[in-house]
Amino acid sequence: MRRTLLIAAAILSYPIFASAQKTVADVNQVVEAEKSFDKLVEHRGIKDAFLAVADPEGIVFKPHVIKITDFYNSIDKQPGSLKWQPKFARISANGDLAFTAGPYVYQNDKSNDDDKVYGDYVSVWHLDPADNRLKLLIDLGIQHPEPEQSEIPDFRQPDTAKATAPSKDPFNGKGIILNTDKVFNHELTVSTIASYKEFLSPEGRYYFPGFEPMTGPDKIMKFIDNEGISISAQTINVGRSTSNDLAYSYGTARIRKGAIVSDYNYVRVWEIDASHKWNILLEVFSAVEQ
């Protein structure tokens, strides 16, 4: 019932764009921003590169939420090499919110090929109106064994049929995402499997430490069931594109996996469908390590 009410509220608050509206944003904008960031790390090092691309409100989880600028200004030059490739990306119709995800390799000792850490990252990007450039808003990742095969790229252009006119009350739009995230967190305490079945996008991706990314509700729910996962989560903050087609949320979670209970940070990327229902396009859990 609460899910139905949220969908109804979304439909009532979103005047739809004319169907003739053309796509303004190009998903390659965020893909190129991510590739440029990777090259910047290679040339200037991890610390300086993060400081160069950080959104004024950008955050990382070290291990809890902290501004990118506060964290990297507080540490010395970070050693090692870091390389990554965007393989999954979306951008909002008006280009003010986007994300990429993909594999990374970190190597502390460049002379030792055995000294490599593999994983996948998730980055959320926000358009800075001050210079009309995409800036890094959220960054986190997971570790897992060396991948057995390369990920297939999935870069999709925004669907303007799902976009809506900018809301006259931006707090209302943020409130819908906040309520949706909280409803999902509540439903998780009732039934983990049923919650994901209701909220996952058909293209949904799931990132859990120690495992390679999973795609599609069937694989995700099978993993959750096989691993005996139950989740208790609390929302910290959310945001949404002004074209009302892409959003994000993040917070904390306590996850029971079998007999083991651990603390995590989570980030979710939400995508609206043709019926104005918000679905989870991507979810990543990052272990809280002191």
Secondary structure as the mmCIF struct_conf table of DSSP 4:
data_model
#
loop_
_struct_conf.conf_type_id
_struct_conf.id
_struct_conf.beg_label_comp_id
_struct_conf.beg_label_asym_id
_struct_conf.beg_label_seq_id
_struct_conf.end_label_comp_id
_struct_conf.end_label_asym_id
_struct_conf.end_label_seq_id
HELX_RH_AL_P HELX_RH_AL_P1 ARG A 2 SER A 13
HELX_LH_PP_P HELX_LH_PP_P1 PRO A 15 PRO A 15
STRN STRN1 ILE A 16 ILE A 16
HELX_LH_PP_P HELX_LH_PP_P2 PHE A 17 ALA A 18
TURN_TY1_P TURN_TY1_P1 SER A 19 ALA A 20
HELX_LH_PP_P HELX_LH_PP_P3 GLN A 21 THR A 23
TURN_TY1_P TURN_TY1_P2 VAL A 27 VAL A 27
HELX_RH_AL_P HELX_RH_AL_P2 ASN A 28 ARG A 44
HELX_RH_AL_P HELX_RH_AL_P3 ILE A 46 VAL A 53
STRN STRN2 ALA A 54 PHE A 61
BEND BEND1 LYS A 62 HIS A 64
STRN STRN3 VAL A 65 LYS A 67
HELX_RH_AL_P HELX_RH_AL_P4 ILE A 68 ASN A 73
TURN_TY1_P TURN_TY1_P3 SER A 74 SER A 74
BEND BEND2 ILE A 75 ILE A 75
HELX_LH_PP_P HELX_LH_PP_P4 LYS A 77 PRO A 79
BEND BEND3 GLY A 80 GLY A 80
STRN STRN4 SER A 81 TRP A 84
STRN STRN5 PHE A 88 ILE A 91
TURN_TY1_P TURN_TY1_P4 ALA A 93 ASN A 94
BEND BEND4 GLY A 95 ASP A 96
STRN STRN6 LEU A 97 GLN A 107
BEND BEND5 ASN A 108 ASN A 108
TURN_TY1_P TURN_TY1_P5 LYS A 110 SER A 111
TURN_TY1_P TURN_TY1_P6 ASP A 113 ASP A 114
STRN STRN7 LYS A 116 ASP A 128
TURN_TY1_P TURN_TY1_P7 PRO A 129 ASN A 132
STRN STRN8 ARG A 133 GLN A 143
BEND BEND6 PRO A 145 PRO A 145
HELX_LH_PP_P HELX_LH_PP_P5 GLU A 146 PRO A 147
BEND BEND7 GLU A 148 GLN A 149
HELX_LH_PP_P HELX_LH_PP_P6 SER A 150 PRO A 153
STRN STRN9 ASP A 154 PHE A 155
TURN_TY1_P TURN_TY1_P8 THR A 160 LYS A 162
STRN STRN10 THR A 164 THR A 164
HELX_LH_PP_P HELX_LH_PP_P7 ALA A 165 SER A 167
BEND BEND8 LYS A 168 LYS A 168
HELX_RH_AL_P HELX_RH_AL_P5 PRO A 170 VAL A 190
HELX_RH_AL_P HELX_RH_AL_P6 THR A 192 PHE A 199
STRN STRN11 LEU A 200 TYR A 207
TURN_TY1_P TURN_TY1_P9 PRO A 209 GLY A 210
BEND BEND9 PHE A 211 PHE A 211
STRN STRN12 MET A 214 THR A 215
BEND BEND10 GLY A 216 GLY A 216
HELX_RH_AL_P HELX_RH_AL_P7 PRO A 217 ASN A 226
TURN_TY1_P TURN_TY1_P10 GLU A 227 GLY A 228
STRN STRN13 ILE A 229 ARG A 240
TURN_TY1_P TURN_TY1_P11 THR A 242 SER A 243
BEND BEND11 ASN A 244 ASP A 245
STRN STRN14 LEU A 246 LYS A 257
TURN_TY1_P TURN_TY1_P12 GLY A 258 ALA A 259
STRN STRN15 ILE A 260 ILE A 272
TURN_TY1_P TURN_TY1_P13 ALA A 274 SER A 275
BEND BEND12 HIS A 276 HIS A 276
STRN STRN16 TRP A 278 ALA A 287
#
